[in-house]
Amino acid sequence: MASELQLTKTRLYRVDQDIALAVYQADEGRRSRIVQTVVGLGIERSGLVEDRVLGAYAQLRNGASVQQLIESVQSAVADLDEAAWTAQDSWDAGNGSELSYAVAFAKARAASAVAFAMKKTTKDSLDAVYEASFAIDDLELLRRSVQGVH
């Protein structure tokens, strides 16, 4: 019962309860495949081309140890978050566009999804899917992607 209560407090649960439940209830192997699929979709949809993140994601997909890469990916996330905040400030000031901000935000969220996926815990898996959901920006596509993983 305590675990279910914990699930209801996750960020992903607030976005979509069915997706959160599917990730939470999946066995470790399926959960890993869901996360890799969704994170990959987030990278693709955001257009992220950050080498530190893509290298870590490739190793994650290949089953290699990624523990030594977490700090590098978290640094990339910080850089991408800063770029998104700068784009938002520029847009707010009338010097930038909403599209520039949205693209920067999506890339930062895709990178953050990789960082969470690298930790491989159930909670981090839920957070990886949550972050990727903003990079994907299509809840129905996210649902289909999760449901399609067996």
Buried (B, 14 or more C-beta within 10 A) or exposed (E): EEEEEBBEEBEBBEBBEEBBBBBBEBEEEBBBBBBBBBBBBBBEBBEBEBEBBBBBBEBBBEEEEBEEBBEBBBEBBBBBBEBBBBBBEBBEEEEBEEEBBBBBBBBBBBBBBBBBBBBBEBBBBBBBBBBBBBBBBEEEBBBEBBEEBE
